[in-house]
Amino acid sequence: MKALFTTQVYENYAWREDGTIGTGPDSYWKAKGGDEYVVLNVNKDQVFEILEKVSLQIERNDDYIQETIVNLQVVEDDYLTDYERDQLEYDGTIQFPAKVIEWQS
């Protein structure tokens, strides 16, 4: 089994070219999609322990970017994400697989 983490990324649109943070109606966080990460060789009993540890490697929250885990699934080892399946269907190969996160219990 493997744990599949899906994230949502937001980019800060308040940053100005001079490096300052703006305020007002033109300053906002814009959703920019997300990423998919996998942890290999897991069992369902480890899910919350894995989430605690790998969230420190995945999630980010600073002045520029916010990346947050929005979904966690335990799936079979041969499971392909939607993006991986699309690559196979349209390109015949997976050039951009889900990112593998190393985890030790």
C-alpha positions in Angstrom: 0.0 0.0 0.0 1.0 3.6 -0.4 -0.2 6.9 1.1 -1.2 9.5 -1.4 -1.2 13.1 -0.3 -2.8 15.9 -2.4 -2.1 19.5 -1.7 -3.4 22.9 -2.5 -1.0 25.7 -3.3 -1.7 29.5 -2.9 0.6 32.2 -4.2 0.8 35.6 -2.5 -0.2 38.3 -4.9 0.5 41.0 -2.4 4.3 41.0 -3.1 5.6 43.9 -5.1 8.7 44.1 -7.3 10.5 46.2 -4.6 10.1 43.3 -2.1 7.4 44.9 0.0 4.0 43.5 0.9 1.1 45.5 -0.5 -2.3 45.9 1.1 -5.6 46.7 -0.3 -7.9 45.1 -2.9 -5.0 44.1 -5.3 -3.4 42.0 -2.5 -4.7 38.4 -2.2 -3.7 34.7 -2.1 -4.4 33.1 -5.5 -5.0 29.3 -5.8 -2.4 27.8 -8.0 -3.3 24.1 -8.2 -1.3 21.6 -6.1 0.9 18.6 -6.0 0.7 14.9 -5.3 3.1 13.1 -3.0 3.3 9.4 -2.1 4.8 7.5 0.8 5.6 3.9 -0.2 5.2 0.7 1.8 2.6 1.8 4.4 -0.3 0.1 6.1 -3.5 1.7 7.3 -2.5 1.6 10.9 0.4 4.0 10.2 -1.6 6.7 8.4 -1.9 9.3 11.2 1.7 8.8 12.2 2.8 9.3 8.6 0.6 12.4 8.3 2.2 14.0 11.4 5.7 13.4 10.1 5.5 14.0 6.4 3.3 17.1 6.7 6.5 18.8 8.0 8.1 17.9 4.7 5.2 18.8 2.4 3.4 21.8 3.9 4.7 25.3 3.6 3.5 28.6 4.9 5.6 31.7 4.4 5.2 35.2 2.9 5.3 33.9 -0.7 3.6 30.5 -0.8 1.2 28.4 1.2 0.9 24.6 0.5 -1.5 22.6 2.6 -2.5 18.9 2.5 -6.1 18.7 1.5 -6.5 15.0 1.0 -4.9 11.7 2.1 -5.7 8.3 0.7 -4.2 4.9 1.3 -4.2 3.2 -2.1 -2.8 0.1 -3.7 0.9 0.1 -4.9 -0.2 0.1 -8.5 -2.6 3.1 -8.1 -2.0 5.9 -10.6 -3.2 9.5 -9.9 -5.5 11.2 -12.4 -2.5 13.2 -13.7 -0.4 10.0 -14.2 -3.2 8.3 -16.0 -3.7 11.3 -18.3 0.0 11.2 -19.1 -0.2 7.5 -20.0 -3.3 8.1 -22.1 -2.0 11.1 -24.1 1.8 10.7 -24.1 2.2 6.9 -23.6 4.5 7.5 -20.7 4.6 9.0 -17.2 7.2 11.8 -17.2 5.9 13.6 -14.1 5.0 11.0 -11.4 3.8 11.9 -7.9 6.7 12.9 -5.7 7.9 10.2 -3.4 8.4 11.2 0.2 10.9 9.2 2.4 9.4 8.1 5.7 10.8 6.1 8.6 8.7 4.9 11.5 
